[in-house]
Amino acid sequence: GLGSFLLGLVILASELRIVARFLDWAEVKLRRPVRRAKDAWASWPRWGRILIGAGLWIGGVTLGLWVLLYGFR
């Protein structure tokens, strides 16, 4: 979903100047936090990154199945 949204913004940016300006502004604002997150992730040991990745994947699948079967009640 998020990837499709970002791709849509990129397509709109080629047509609308205001969307292009927003994407330029967002890139500048997010550059430092993304770099810090990337450096923090790289500093973790390999087993920790695998464990976190597997946990997020399992959690995402579980949440997806929960919503599919029971919805947000």
C-alpha positions in Angstrom: 0.0 0.0 0.0 2.7 2.5 1.0 4.8 1.7 -2.1 1.8 2.2 -4.4 1.1 5.5 -2.7 4.7 6.7 -3.1 4.7 5.6 -6.7 1.5 7.5 -7.3 3.1 10.7 -5.8 6.1 10.3 -8.1 3.8 10.0 -11.1 1.8 13.1 -10.0 5.1 15.0 -9.4 5.8 14.8 -13.1 2.5 16.6 -13.7 2.0 18.9 -10.7 4.6 21.3 -9.5 3.1 21.4 -5.9 3.6 17.6 -5.5 7.1 17.9 -6.8 7.9 20.6 -4.3 6.4 18.5 -1.5 8.6 15.5 -2.5 11.7 17.8 -2.6 10.8 19.2 0.9 10.2 15.7 2.3 13.5 14.4 0.9 15.4 17.1 2.6 13.6 16.7 5.9 13.8 12.9 6.0 17.4 12.5 4.8 19.1 12.8 8.3 16.6 10.5 10.2 16.8 7.9 7.5 20.6 8.0 7.6 20.6 7.6 11.4 18.1 4.7 11.2 20.3 3.0 8.5 23.4 3.4 10.6 21.7 2.1 13.7 20.4 -0.9 11.8 23.8 -1.6 10.4 25.4 -1.5 13.9 23.1 -4.4 15.1 24.6 -7.9 14.9 23.4 -10.1 12.1 21.3 -12.4 14.3 19.6 -9.4 15.8 18.6 -8.1 12.4 17.3 -11.5 11.4 15.3 -11.9 14.6 13.7 -8.4 14.3 13.0 -8.9 10.6 11.4 -12.3 11.2 9.4 -10.9 14.1 8.1 -8.0 12.0 7.2 -10.4 9.2 5.3 -12.8 11.5 3.6 -9.9 13.2 2.5 -8.5 9.9 1.2 -11.8 8.7 -0.7 -12.3 12.0 -2.2 -8.9 11.8 -3.2 -9.3 8.2 -4.9 -12.6 8.9 -6.6 -11.2 12.0 -8.1 -8.3 10.0 -9.0 -10.6 7.2 -10.9 -13.0 9.5 -12.2 -10.8 12.2 -11.8 -7.2 11.0 -11.2 -4.3 13.4 -14.1 -4.7 15.8 
